[in-house]
Amino acid sequence: MKKNSTSRRKFIYNIGLAGLGIPLLSAYSNCNDEKSNQTKMKNRNDGKLGIALVGLGNYATNQLAPALQQTENCYLAGIVTGTPSKIPAWKERYNIPDKNIYSYEKL
């Protein structure tokens, strides 16, 4: 039986070194660029963030979608469903454009 050569102390040391590199990586990415994120994530004139619901079961229908109508910073932008017969009702109720409606059958 081969003994594991990594000790707990060495493991913690290596994790610590890896953690030190994270701020360096984030400094070179544009993820922290506030203007870049706002442009990508907010595509409406009112500045709200679009949310897509995947699966239109009980939780999405009775909890998530109604809650999104009450938020100040988000809106229901799209849906993904495995039941195409649900699409017309959701499209009409939440004013979702065709380009933001996906079916598992199309994917």
HELIX and SHEET records of a PDB file:
HELIX    1   1 ARG A    8  ALA A   27  1                                  20    
HELIX    2   2 GLU A   34  MET A   41  1                                   8    
HELIX    3   3 ASN A   58  TYR A   59  1                                   2    
HELIX    4   4 ALA A   60  LEU A   64  3                                   5    
HELIX    5   5 ALA A   65  GLN A   70  1                                   6    
HELIX    6   6 PRO A   84  LYS A   86  5                                   3    
HELIX    7   7 ILE A   87  TYR A   94  1                                   8    
HELIX    8   8 ASP A   98  ASN A  100  5                                   3    
SHEET    1   A 3 LEU A  49  VAL A  54  0                                        
SHEET    2   A 3 CYS A  74  THR A  81  1                                        
SHEET    3   A 3 ILE A 101  SER A 103  1                                        
END                                                                             
